[in-house]
Amino acid sequence: MNYIKLGNSSLNVSRICMGCMGFGDPTNGMHTWTLPEKESIEVIKKGLDNGINFYDTAIGYQNGTSEQYLGKAINEYANREDIVIATKFLPRTEEDIKNNISGRQHIHNLVNKSLNNLQMDYIDLYIYHMWDYHTPLYDILEGLNEVIEEGKVKYIGISNCFSWQLAKANALAEMNGFNKFVSIQGHYNLIFREEEREMIPLCKTDNIALTPYSALASGRLSRLPGADSKRLNEDFYAKLKYQNTELQDLEIIKRVNEISKNYDVSMTEVSLAWLLEKVTSPVVGATKMHHVDGAASAVDLKLSPDDISYLEEPYIAHELVGVMADNKISATDDNKVWQKYRK
């Protein structure tokens, strides 16, 4: 395993981040394909054995049981100071807003709940899971700054946002002496490259770490079409992200398979080797032992410039899907909040 500095932070992370969305009580959440406790801990331990020290979870994954399983595994099989734990918090709920729970208080409530789930004293990277259009950005940043000052969080990251939102947030943070976001976790892989338009140039300019999710497109980039998995069959959101692009993605998937045969490696290794040329540390989900081995092996695979061009050539622009497509608020409307709280 190789390691790299996470953007403007002091954190040294493995080039592969293990995504923990697949861990958690399958009877306690929106997914039925997740692994129960024993199996989750076994996969996490396999990651540790492969040198992976970077783990990404969220309070919203299976009602916090993903955090709980990750915490148990790390506390049992690793030294806490050697591991980088990232978890994510959700926007305020309608009930929170109705009960006048401020953005600041919301941050404090959720970070304490995540620490309890993890059974840890601090979180290395606390990630704003998706943009909260109903809460002033200043309140979010102030709350995050407070939990850093309290020692509960080391650094903050953001996920599922547009480049203008990240730029605005870090500008507001700088103006008010708050901590800035050091990483972005967006949707990025060989068959979904829309982050290359604005987000990646911004991050390269400001040294913001790129830790994309859906690194293997929910398994599409690790196998030829026709090979099913439990997640592909049962995860509605995973299907939604690519349901309208099967034909245009197929040529890229075929080329991944072709190059994998040339190198005598798996499609997983080729897909991740391409991504590792572009980002800091991709978030790779794992629910089987060979998933971990494939991700770890990708770090040692070096594609040629011709390979990279061959993989990229068929790409056609994709429409935004999922959380990003649901962001209906305009920049003008959001700017009203910006103007109010920028002082």
Buried (B, 14 or more C-beta within 10 A) or exposed (E): BEBBEBBBBEBEBBBBBBBBBBBBBBEEBEBEBBBBBEBBBEBBBBBBEBBBBBBBBBBBBBBBBBBBBBBBBBBEBBEBEEBBBBBBBBBBEEEBBEEEBBBBBBBBBBBEBBBEBBEBEBBBBBBBBBBBEBBBBBBBBBBBBBBBEEEBBBBBBBBBBBBEBBBBBBEBBEEBEBBBBBBBBBBBBBBBBBBEEBBBEBBEEBEBBBBBBBBBBBBBBBBEEEEEBEBBEBBEEBEEBBEEBEEBBBBBBEBBBBBBEEBEBBBBBBBBBBBBEBBBBBBBBBBBBEBBBBBBBBBEBEBEEEBBEBBBEBBEEBEBBBBBEEBEEEEEEBEEBBEEBBE
